[in-house]
């Protein structure tokens, strides 16, 4: 069981509260068609990672999150070539045996999900990379009313077998940082009366993050892909109460807005959950779905989740991340 660490108290004004959170992200996409109307192609892409963060906060101030370590391998799986005859799997972690087992599990998952495509795969290219140095503090962010200010430094994984694979990480953790930056809009204004039951959060533009992720996956894509929203999006948030005394706020939009070629942002959803009794943040999840009318596309999910249980009465609401506990129920 993870242990909740209490900050050293000098006085009520200077006390720092601490907690443990997990940040995870996942991208999944599938595109097929014909290049120049002649050559068939099929591309499958999957990326994911998970990390533990400690957080410190003082009453009335933004929360300061710092990376502790990765709690699961970061990975990238992608088909190679027009017809996907080869599949590359990059996995980054600490335990070599765990990495190799993880890669084999991903191959099995790929075969189950794409049985026709996997039947034509001629080779699986496996690229395990290892962290040999401490990662603590290399990724950090400040969270203020649900908006993040992010700082990222290189993590520098080392190939297990071949030094020429040193660039094979494909920027998995640079992509993680871009996902953290995706939480770039505050949820509501800093209103001491608490949050309303329903409100509209405007000004959402995902173009910079989509471009940064695509170009990190492959700098070659910068010559061909540039995502652009014609206008910013607005999410309509509504408040609900679950049976176990949590407050949950769900914001959603279904804009069907073109961002590149025929590809559209089809759905955006953000879910924030906190403990009703004291306003502690428990979950913040952002989901983005993209695609075209032919069924090509994918989704991206980022989740910040508290993993030390909470319920201690510590002020981890991060400047009204969640409503004041005195806010009346709906």
N, C-alpha and C positions, 0 to 999 in steps of 0.2 A: 504494500500500500504506500502510495506517495504521502509524504509528510508535509503538512502545512507549516512553513517556517515563519515565525513571528519576528517582526523587526524590533531592534533594540530601541527602547523608549528612553528618551531624555526628558521629554515633557509632552504634554498633550498636543502642543502646537507643532513639535518637530517630529512626531512619531511617523515612521515609514511602515506601511503595511505591505505584506508580500503575499504572492500567490503563484500558482503554477498553471500554465495554459499550454495547450497544444495547438499549433497552426498546421493545417494540412491543405493540400491543393491537389486537384486532379483535372487533367485535360483528356478528352477523348474525341477523336474525329475520324470520319470515314468519307472519302471522296472517290468517285469513279466517273469515267466518261471517255471521251475521245479527244486526243490532242490533234489539232488541225483537222478535225472531223474524220481522221483516218486511223490514227494509232490509239488503240484502247489503253487506258491506264487505270490503276486502282491503288489508292494510298490509304493506309491505316496508320494512325498516330495515337500514342497514349503516353502521357507524362504524369508523374505523381511524386509526392514527397511529403514528409511529416517531420516536425521538429517540436521540441519542448522549449518553452520560454518561461523565465522567471519575470515577475512584474513587481514593481515597487510604486507606491503612490502615497501622496500626502493629501490630507483633506483639502478639497477645492482645487487640486492641481491635476494635470494630465498624468496618465499612467505611463511608466517607463518600462518597456519590455526589452529583455536581453536574451539572446540565444544561449541555451544550456548545452544541448546536443541534439543530434538527429535520433529519433526513436523508431525509425523504420528506414530501409534503403530508399534513396531517391532513384528514380529510374526514367528511362526514355525507351520506348519501343516504337519502331517505325519500319515500314516496308521500304525496300530499295528497288530502284528501277521502275519502269512504267508498269510492268505486270506484277510486281511484288514477288519476284522469284526468290528474293533474299529478304530476310528479316533481321534487323540489328536490334540488340537489346543491350543498353548501357545501364549498369546498376552501380550506385555509389554508397558505400557504408564503411563500417569498421571491422566486421568479422568476415574474413574471406570465405569460410565455410557457409555462413549464412547468405552471403552474396550469391554464391554458386547455386545454392538451393533456391533462392529467390528467383534467379534467372530461369531455372527449370520450371518453377511454378508459373511464371509469366508465359513461357512457351506453351504449357498445357492450357492455360486460360485462353490464349490466342487461338489454339486449335479448336477448343470447344465453341468459341464465339464465332469464328470464321472458318467453318469446316471445309467449304469449297475452296477458299483462298489458300488455306493452310495445306490442302492436298497438293497444291502446285508449288509449294516452297521447296527449293533445292538446297538451301543452306540457311542455318541460323547462326548469325555472327554474334558472339558473346563477348562483352567488354566489361569486365568487373574492374572497378576502381576503389581505392581504399583511402580513408582518412587516417593519417598517421600522426597528426598533431591535434592539439585541443582546438575546439571550435567556439568556446565560450566567448560571447560578446562580439563575434564577428558580424552578426546580423542583429539589428536592434531597431526599435521604433517607439515613438511617442504616440499615444492614443488620446485624443481630445474630442469628446462627444461623438465618438465613432469614426473620426477622421484620423488617418495615420500619416506621420512624418517618418520616413524610413531611411536608415543608414545601412549599407551593405559593403562588406569587404570580401575579397576573394577567399574561398575556402580551400583551394588547391588540392584536390584529390590526386592520388598517385596510382597509375596503372599497376595492376598486380603482375602482369606478365611482360608487356612490351612497352618500352618508353615512348614509342611512336603513338601510343594511344592517349598521350597526355592531354590532348584536346578533345577526347571522346566524351567528356562529360556532357557536351552539348548544352552547357549553361543551365542545368537543372535548377541550381539554387539561385542563379540570376533570375530565372523565371519565377521562383518563389518570391523573390523581392518585388517583382512586378505585380504579383498577386497581392502582396501586402499593400502596395501603392494603390491597388484597385479600390481600397476602402478610403477614398479621398474626398468624400462628402460627409459633413456632419449630419447627424440624424435629425436633430431639431435645434432650435435656438436655445441659448442658456436661460431658460425661463424658470424662475423660482417657484412658479405655481404648478410645475409639473408638466408632463407632456399631454397633449390633447388625445382624444380617442381616435381621431383621424386627421391626417395632414398630408400635404403634398411636398415631396422633397425633389427639387428641381436642380438643373445644372449638371446632370450626369453625362459625361462624354467618355466613352470607352475606347475611342480611337487611339490615343497614345499608348495605352496598355496593350491593345491588340497588336499594334505595330511592333512594340518592343518585344513581345513574346514571339511573334512570327519571325522577326529578324534574329532573335537569339537562337531559335531552333535551327535556322539556316540563314546566314548572311546573304546567301545567293537569292533568297526570296525578296530582298530589298529592291532588286531590279524589276520585280514583277508585281509585288503586292504592296499596296498602301491603303490601309483602311481609313475611311473618313465618314463620320456621321454628318448628315446635312444639318442637323440641329441637335441640341442637347435633349436628353430624356428626363422625364419626371416620373417618380415612383409614388404611388398612392399607398400610404401606410395606414393600417388599421390595427387596433388593439384588441387582444383576446386574453382570456385567463384560462389556464389549463386546470385540471382537477387537483394537481398537487401543488397549488399555490404559487405557480410561476406566472409572471406576466410575459406575454409574447407579443411582439410587434412585427407584422408582416407587410413589407412594401413590395409592390409588383407593378410591372408594366409589360404590355404585349404590343410593341410598337410596329413590328414588321417593317423596320427601317433598313434600307439598303446601305451597306457599308463598303462593299467591294463587288463589282460585277453584279451577279444575281444573288449574292449572299446577303442575307438580312439578319439583323438582330431580331430574333423572334420572341424572346422572353427574358426578362430580368427579374430576379427575386432576391430580396434581402430579408433575413429573419434575425431578429434580436430577441434573446430570451434572458430574463433576469429573475432573481428571487424577489417575490413581492414583499416579503417582510422587511428587507433591508436594502433592496436595490442593487445587490451584487450582480455583476455581469456574469452570465453562465455560458452564453453562446452568441456568436455573430456569424452568420453564413451568407455568402453572396453566390448566386447561381446565374450564369449567362448561357443562353442557348442561341446558336446561330445555325443557319442553313439556307437552302433554296427550295424552290417548289418541287424539285425532283427528289427530295429526300436526302440530299447530300448535306453534310455539315457535322456538327458535334456540340459538345457542351463543356463548360469549365465551371468548377466549383472550388470555392475557398472557404475554409471553416476555422474560426478561432473559438476554442472550447476550453472551459475551465476543467481541470482534471484533478484538483486536490479536494474536491467535495464541497468547499465553501461552507456557508452556514455559520461562520464564526463571528459574524457581526463586524468584520473588518470593512472599512470604507474602500471597496474596490469598484466603485461605480464610475470612476474616472470622469469627474465633472459632468454629472447628469447623463452618463452613458445610458442609464435606465432611470425611470422616473423616481421622484422622491417617494419614500414609503408612505407618506401621508396622502399621496394622490388617491382620490376616491376611486373605487372600482367601478367599471361600467355597469 
